Amino acid sequence: MVLPLRSEEFGQRHLIVTDPAGVLVDVIIEIEPSAAYAAGFTG
C-alpha cells in the first residue's frame, strides 16, 4: 500500500498500491464532490 484509501474533495475516492513487479496501480472511483468544493464552481 502506497496511499491508503481516501476521499478527495474534488470527487474521487482512491488508493495506490504497488504490484509484485513494482508498478504503481492507482484505483479510482468517482464520488460526489464536497459541497465546499462544488460551491467554487457555481455563480
FENZIMO-V68575 format. One record per backbone hydrogen bond with DSSP energy under -1.0 kcal/mol. CO is the residue of the C=O (numbers start at 1). NH is the residue of the N-H. If there is no record, write none. Layout:
CO NH
CO NH
//
This chain:
3 16
6 14
8 11
9 34
11 31
12 8
13 29
14 6
15 27
16 2
16 3
17 25
19 22
23 19
25 17
27 15
29 13
34 38
35 39
37 40
38 41
39 42
//
